Amino acid sequence: MALGLYMILFVAMSTISILGLLLLFLVKSPGVKRILFCIMAIWGMGVAAMHASSLPSNWIGAQLFAWGLGFLNVAGIVLYVKAKNDSARQIACILAAVSIVGGILKLFVL
């Protein structure tokens, strides 16, 4: 029973991540893109926190890697706020995407 719930949770997380990232890179409106970026950055931090807290307490290296993936979102937010042009904002979106994809893959593989 519990494994079925975890399967549903993982499929829902994967679907939200895929749809959010597709919208993040396909939407052209700057206002909508800013909102999507903030939502996806928070989502990526949540995925990183879930990944880090799901690991055993003696797996320090794996936990640090998971928190590092979450830190990519923080760096992306700072870069997005300080950005003066669209290329810097695109790099911030790529940082958030790498964090989300890495977190979901690590949850799936581990």
C-alpha positions, 0 to 999 in steps of 0.5 A: 500500500505505502509503495503505491503511494510513493509511486503516485507521489513520484509520478506527480512530482515528475509530471509537475517538474516536466510541465513546469520546465517546459512552460519555463522555457516555452513561455515568452511573456516576461511576467509569466516567465518570472512567476514560473521561474519563482515557482520552479525555483521553490519547487527545486528547493523542495525536491532537494530538501526531500531528497536530502531528508530521505537519505540516512544520517550517515550518508553525509556526502550524498546529503551535501550533494542534495543540498548542493542541488538546492543551492543551485536554485538559490544561485539562480534566484540571485542571478535572476534578480541581479540580471540586466539582460535576457541571457543572464535570466536564461542562465538562471532558468538553466540553473533551476532546470539542472537542479530540478532534473538532478533532484528528480533523477537522484530520487529515482536512481537512489 
